[in-house]
Structures are given as C-alpha cells and as structure tokens.
Amino acid sequence: MKRLILFGISVLLLSSCLLSCKRVQVAVAPKKIRHLSVGKVSRLVKDNSLKYETLSVKKASILMNYNGKSTSVRGSFKIRRDSVIQVSAQKLAIPVGKLEVDADSFRVVYYLDQENIYGSIDYISGLIGMDIDYNVVQSVLTDQIFSIRQDSKEKNFRDFTCDIENGLYRITSMRDRKLSRITKNEDRLERYHNRLEDGHLVKQDIYVDPEMFVVRKITLDDIDFNRKVSFEFSKFEKVDNQWIPALIRMNFKGDRNIELTVELSKISLNEEQNFGFTVVPKYKRKTLQ
C-alpha cells in the first residue's frame, strides 16, 4: 500500500512538473531598432519601393462598408506609372463598370444605369473632404511613401520627425505632445494656422517596417474638420524580387464612415498592357462637379 501511495504521489508530482514546464515560455528579446533620421528612413523606403512602368492586378476582391452597409465586388486594375489608372469591376460575373483616372480627371462607364460619368480629381477630394490627387491614389495602390504637403522643392518631409513606435519607424508631421499644446490654446492654434500655406491643419503619420523598409501604415488626421483616413498594408509578397502588399485596408471617419478592404492577386509588372478606354456612345452623360 505504501509503495502504491508513493507511486501515486510520484505520478502527481511528475505530472505537475510537466504541466508547469509546458507553461514556461522562453523570453525573446525584441530586436533593437536603430534611431534614424527622417531623411535616412525616407531614402531607404524609396530605394526599396516598387520599380515599374506598368503594373497589372488581374484579380482584386473589394469589400466596402459605407455607413454600416456592406457590399463586395471583384475586379482588376492596371497602372501606367505617372500617367493613368484603370479599374474594372463586376458583381457575380456581371460587369458593373469601369473607371479611368489620370492626372486631372476621372471617367466612369456605369453599365447598370447606362451612364458615362465624368469628373475632376477635385471632386474626389471634396467627396472625402481631403486633398487627394493622382499621385496620392497611385502611391496608395503601390505602397509608395508620399507627403501630403507636396513641396515643390522636393523637400516633402521638411519639418517631419522620426520616432520608433510599436516596433516601427513613425515619420510624423507633428509630435503628439506639440499637437496637444497647440489645439488646447486658441491663440497658438491660430498662429500655427497662419504659418501653413493653405491654413489647413492635417497631421500625417507614416509607419515604416524597420527590416524591409516598406510602408505599413499611413494616417491623415484633419484636425480642423475632425476627420481621419488611414491606409494599412500587409501580406507582402515578392513580385519580380520586389515587395508589394497583397492586402490594403482603408478606413475613413468623418461625416460619413467608409471602410474598404482590397485583396490583390495575380500581380505582374512591366508586361505589355492595352490602356485603351472606350465609353458607350448611347449611354447618358453625367458630369460630377
């Protein structure tokens, strides 16, 4: 009996020990990230950014949530660098429409309502309440670093600072502490507005991966009008030995809330592409202003 009791106690102790061992986790020290200047980080991102003349995504799954209402479509898009972006969409194998965007304008052929729709890039800016141009749209689709300031002297990140946050480099147009001091004081906020070329206070944050030096996230925070848009890039894949995100998420919060998720596949670079775009003559013409 004593042997049996001792054996039972030994089994219990051994089991307890094994269970305890399973819960032990080896602490892995986080990789130390070197502090770098804004100029250094932005140059490394540009060096590692996508190099292409044409880009084609043959399959894109798009899920949009607009003020709580969700819809999904499938499509494709292609880009001729610094020239034109073309997108086509379909729902359940039924063509919905196609879109072309260039430096100044856009046009849509909407099959469901049989309309040819025209508008300027400024209309898109007004729709979401932020200055958006062709360069911004192209940069988001190809994960390129950009500054909302668009400095004509190519000093786009002048006055930006660089910190380390959650394991990423954060290039920011204004430190949080400084922003808090300015927005809490009306006189200080007015003086700061007067210093801005357009008098519009938009805080931009760019989050950069410290290993691949690709953009992981961009946020634009419009302080004056209490609206914010963010772009997140993930599931990076190598295409022709270059990193490109296969998942892009956009989130806009303001007088309307928009969430957009785009999954990309069948991506190719520098293939010969036909950028012809034909409207349907019999469709009704509509101009957005």
Backbone torsions as a table, in degrees:
resi	resn	phi	psi	omega
1	MET	NA	-44.7	179.9
2	LYS	-59.9	-41.8	179.5
3	ARG	-62.4	-39.5	-179.5
4	LEU	-65.0	-42.3	178.1
5	ILE	-63.3	-45.2	179.3
6	LEU	-62.3	-38.5	178.9
7	PHE	-64.6	-42.6	179.9
8	GLY	-63.0	-43.3	178.8
9	ILE	-62.8	-40.8	179.3
10	SER	-62.0	-41.8	179.1
11	VAL	-63.7	-44.1	179.5
12	LEU	-61.9	-43.9	179.6
13	LEU	-64.5	-42.3	-179.9
14	LEU	-64.9	-43.0	179.1
15	SER	-62.4	-43.4	179.0
16	SER	-61.6	-40.7	179.4
17	CYS	-64.1	-43.1	-179.7
18	LEU	-64.8	-42.1	178.8
19	LEU	-63.6	-38.9	178.4
20	SER	-65.1	-39.6	-179.4
21	CYS	-64.3	-35.1	-179.6
22	LYS	-64.8	-29.2	-176.8
23	ARG	-83.8	-11.4	-179.2
24	VAL	-74.3	127.4	178.6
25	GLN	-116.0	137.5	179.1
26	VAL	-79.8	122.5	-179.6
27	ALA	-74.6	124.0	178.4
28	VAL	-105.9	119.4	-178.3
29	ALA	-66.4	130.6	178.3
30	PRO	-62.2	143.3	-179.4
31	LYS	-65.7	129.9	-177.7
32	LYS	-73.4	131.7	-179.1
33	ILE	-103.7	127.0	179.3
34	ARG	-72.4	140.2	173.9
35	HIS	-74.3	127.5	179.6
36	LEU	-127.0	158.4	178.9
37	SER	-76.4	164.0	176.4
38	VAL	-58.1	-45.2	-178.4
39	GLY	-60.5	-41.3	-179.1
40	LYS	-66.5	-45.8	-178.7
41	VAL	-64.9	-45.6	-179.0
42	SER	-63.7	-37.0	177.5
43	ARG	-66.1	-42.1	179.5
44	LEU	-64.9	-37.4	176.8
45	VAL	-64.9	-44.1	179.4
46	LYS	-64.5	-37.5	178.0
47	ASP	-63.9	-32.5	-177.7
48	ASN	-98.4	3.3	-178.5
49	SER	-74.6	164.8	-175.3
50	LEU	-64.4	128.5	176.2
51	LYS	-106.2	117.8	-175.9
52	TYR	-162.8	159.9	169.1
53	GLU	-107.6	-38.8	172.7
54	THR	-132.1	147.0	176.8
55	LEU	-132.3	136.8	-179.7
56	SER	-131.4	130.7	173.2
57	VAL	-118.2	107.6	-174.3
58	LYS	-79.1	-18.0	-179.1
59	LYS	-140.2	119.7	177.4
60	ALA	-133.8	124.0	175.6
61	SER	-99.6	122.4	-172.7
62	ILE	-119.2	124.6	176.2
63	LEU	-119.4	123.7	-179.6
64	MET	-123.6	136.0	173.9
65	ASN	-117.8	116.9	-177.3
66	TYR	-117.9	108.2	-178.9
67	ASN	50.3	43.4	175.9
68	GLY	90.2	-7.3	178.7
69	LYS	-104.4	125.1	-174.4
70	SER	-103.7	146.3	172.9
71	THR	-149.5	152.8	-179.3
72	SER	-135.7	144.9	175.9
73	VAL	-140.7	164.2	172.2
74	ARG	-115.8	152.6	-178.8
75	GLY	-167.7	-161.7	178.7
76	SER	-154.1	161.2	173.8
77	PHE	-151.6	160.7	177.1
78	LYS	-145.7	153.3	-175.3
79	ILE	-133.0	133.4	162.9
80	ARG	-103.1	117.8	-169.6
81	ARG	-51.0	131.3	176.9
82	ASP	57.8	24.4	-176.4
83	SER	-135.5	-62.4	-172.4
84	VAL	-153.3	147.0	172.9
85	ILE	-123.8	131.3	178.0
86	GLN	-125.6	134.2	-177.4
87	VAL	-130.0	140.5	172.0
88	SER	-127.8	148.5	-177.1
89	ALA	-137.7	150.2	176.9
90	GLN	-145.2	155.3	179.1
91	LYS	-127.7	117.6	-178.9
92	LEU	52.8	47.5	177.7
93	ALA	69.3	5.2	177.4
94	ILE	-100.2	121.7	179.3
95	PRO	-59.7	130.5	179.6
96	VAL	-97.4	-45.7	-178.9
97	GLY	175.1	179.3	176.1
98	LYS	-141.9	153.2	-173.4
99	LEU	-133.5	141.3	172.8
100	GLU	-129.7	131.2	178.1
101	VAL	-123.2	130.5	172.5
102	ASP	-123.0	-164.7	-172.4
103	ALA	-62.3	-30.5	-173.4
104	ASP	-115.9	-24.4	-168.9
105	SER	-148.2	176.5	173.7
106	PHE	-141.5	159.1	174.1
107	ARG	-145.7	146.6	-175.4
108	VAL	-130.1	136.3	167.6
109	VAL	-105.7	111.7	-175.7
110	TYR	-106.4	104.2	-172.5
111	TYR	-68.0	-36.0	-173.2
112	LEU	-64.3	-42.4	178.7
113	ASP	-100.8	5.2	179.6
114	GLN	52.0	59.1	-178.9
115	GLU	-128.6	144.2	165.2
116	ASN	-105.0	116.2	-172.6
117	ILE	-110.7	133.4	-178.8
118	TYR	-124.2	148.9	176.8
119	GLY	-169.0	170.1	178.7
120	SER	-100.4	163.5	176.3
121	ILE	-59.1	-32.2	179.0
122	ASP	-59.6	-31.4	179.0
123	TYR	-63.7	-40.5	178.4
124	ILE	-63.5	-41.1	177.8
125	SER	-60.0	-44.5	-180.0
126	GLY	-66.9	-30.7	-177.9
127	LEU	-64.5	-41.3	-179.6
128	ILE	-102.9	-5.4	174.6
129	GLY	80.3	20.4	177.9
130	MET	-139.9	151.6	179.7
131	ASP	-69.2	111.8	179.0
132	ILE	-124.7	130.2	176.1
133	ASP	-125.7	-178.5	-177.7
134	TYR	-57.7	-41.6	-177.8
135	ASN	-60.2	-40.1	-179.9
136	VAL	-65.5	-45.6	179.6
137	VAL	-60.5	-47.7	179.6
138	GLN	-62.4	-42.0	-178.8
139	SER	-63.5	-40.1	179.5
140	VAL	-65.6	-44.4	-178.0
141	LEU	-67.6	-22.2	-177.3
142	THR	-118.0	11.2	176.7
143	ASP	57.4	47.6	177.9
144	GLN	-98.7	147.3	176.3
145	ILE	-76.7	138.5	178.4
146	PHE	-149.6	157.7	175.6
147	SER	-113.7	135.0	179.5
148	ILE	-68.3	-15.2	-176.7
149	ARG	-76.3	-27.3	176.9
150	GLN	51.7	56.7	-178.4
151	ASP	-68.2	126.9	-176.9
152	SER	-67.1	-20.4	-180.0
153	LYS	-92.1	13.2	177.8
154	GLU	63.8	22.7	173.6
155	LYS	-105.8	59.3	-172.3
156	ASN	-61.8	-25.9	-175.7
157	PHE	-110.0	26.3	174.2
158	ARG	-61.8	134.8	179.7
159	ASP	73.2	-1.5	173.0
160	PHE	-73.2	157.3	175.3
161	THR	-124.0	163.4	-178.7
162	CYS	-126.7	125.3	176.8
163	ASP	-125.1	176.0	174.0
164	ILE	-115.1	125.3	-177.5
165	GLU	-140.1	123.9	178.1
166	ASN	51.5	42.4	176.0
167	GLY	77.3	11.6	179.3
168	LEU	-128.5	153.2	168.7
169	TYR	-74.6	136.3	175.1
170	ARG	-119.7	111.7	173.9
171	ILE	-91.8	121.5	-174.6
172	THR	-130.3	143.7	179.1
173	SER	-78.2	-14.9	178.6
174	MET	-160.5	129.2	177.8
175	ARG	-65.8	147.3	-177.2
176	ASP	-58.4	-40.1	-178.7
177	ARG	-64.4	-42.2	178.9
178	LYS	-65.6	-41.8	179.5
179	LEU	-61.4	-41.7	180.0
180	SER	-62.2	-41.6	179.8
181	ARG	-64.6	-39.7	-177.0
182	ILE	-69.8	-47.6	-174.2
183	THR	-71.8	-18.7	178.9
184	LYS	-85.2	-8.5	-177.7
185	ASN	-125.7	114.1	-174.5
186	GLU	-62.4	-40.5	179.8
187	ASP	-64.8	-43.2	179.6
188	ARG	-65.8	-38.8	178.9
189	LEU	-64.6	-40.9	178.7
190	GLU	-65.4	-41.6	178.2
191	ARG	-63.1	-39.1	179.7
192	TYR	-67.3	-39.9	176.5
193	HIS	-58.5	-41.2	-178.5
194	ASN	-64.5	-25.9	179.2
195	ARG	-77.4	-23.2	-178.4
196	LEU	-77.5	142.7	-177.7
197	GLU	-62.8	-39.0	-179.0
198	ASP	-105.9	3.7	179.4
199	GLY	66.7	18.1	-173.7
200	HIS	-117.5	124.8	-175.2
201	LEU	-95.3	105.2	176.3
202	VAL	-124.5	122.8	178.2
203	LYS	-95.0	129.2	-179.2
204	GLN	-117.1	132.5	174.5
205	ASP	-123.3	134.3	178.1
206	ILE	-124.1	122.6	-177.9
207	TYR	-104.2	126.6	-172.0
208	VAL	-120.8	133.5	176.4
209	ASP	-67.4	126.4	-175.3
210	PRO	-76.9	-7.0	179.7
211	GLU	-105.0	-51.1	-178.9
212	MET	-87.9	-17.4	-175.3
213	PHE	53.3	52.0	171.0
214	VAL	-115.7	157.4	178.6
215	VAL	-78.1	125.9	178.1
216	ARG	-97.2	-29.8	-176.5
217	LYS	-160.4	144.9	174.0
218	ILE	-133.1	131.9	174.4
219	THR	-125.1	139.5	175.1
220	LEU	-122.2	114.8	-175.3
221	ASP	-111.8	106.9	179.6
222	ASP	-84.6	99.1	-173.5
223	ILE	-67.2	-40.6	-174.9
224	ASP	-62.8	-37.5	-173.3
225	PHE	-112.4	10.9	175.0
226	ASN	53.6	52.6	176.2
227	ARG	-139.2	152.0	-172.5
228	LYS	-147.5	139.0	175.5
229	VAL	-128.6	138.9	178.4
230	SER	-132.2	148.4	176.2
231	PHE	-126.1	128.9	178.6
232	GLU	-120.1	140.4	-176.1
233	PHE	-125.3	129.5	-177.9
234	SER	-150.7	-175.4	-178.5
235	LYS	50.8	53.7	-177.7
236	PHE	-68.2	136.4	176.7
237	GLU	-125.4	155.5	177.4
238	LYS	-94.7	124.8	175.8
239	VAL	-123.2	119.1	-174.3
240	ASP	51.0	43.5	177.7
241	ASN	63.9	25.7	177.2
242	GLN	-128.0	142.3	-178.9
243	TRP	-79.1	134.0	175.3
244	ILE	-144.5	137.0	-178.5
245	PRO	-75.5	136.1	176.9
246	ALA	-94.5	-2.8	178.5
247	LEU	-138.4	124.6	178.6
248	ILE	-125.2	129.4	176.9
249	ARG	-119.8	134.4	174.6
250	MET	-120.6	138.1	177.7
251	ASN	-134.4	120.4	178.7
252	PHE	-117.5	129.0	178.3
253	LYS	-125.9	126.9	179.9
254	GLY	-175.2	-134.0	176.9
255	ASP	-70.7	-14.5	171.2
256	ARG	-138.0	153.7	179.1
257	ASN	-113.6	125.4	-178.2
258	ILE	-129.4	127.8	173.0
259	GLU	-120.2	130.4	-177.2
260	LEU	-132.5	126.2	177.2
261	THR	-120.9	126.1	-178.1
262	VAL	-124.9	117.8	175.7
263	GLU	-103.6	128.8	-174.4
264	LEU	-110.9	142.8	173.8
265	SER	-152.3	165.9	-177.1
266	LYS	56.3	58.4	-177.4
267	ILE	-95.5	135.7	177.6
268	SER	-138.6	154.0	-178.4
269	LEU	-122.2	142.3	169.2
270	ASN	59.9	27.2	172.1
271	GLU	-87.1	153.4	178.1
272	GLU	-63.5	127.0	-176.1
273	GLN	-128.3	145.3	174.0
274	ASN	-96.0	116.8	-178.4
275	PHE	-105.2	26.9	174.0
276	GLY	-67.6	143.3	-179.4
277	PHE	-140.5	116.7	-176.0
278	THR	-117.3	130.1	173.2
279	VAL	-86.5	165.1	179.3
280	VAL	-95.9	111.5	-173.1
281	PRO	-55.6	-34.6	-176.2
282	LYS	-79.6	-9.2	-179.6
283	TYR	-73.6	153.3	177.7
284	LYS	-70.0	137.1	178.8
285	ARG	-89.6	135.0	179.3
286	LYS	-136.6	130.9	-179.8
287	THR	-113.7	127.8	178.5
288	LEU	-98.9	127.7	-177.6
289	GLN	-128.7	NA	NA
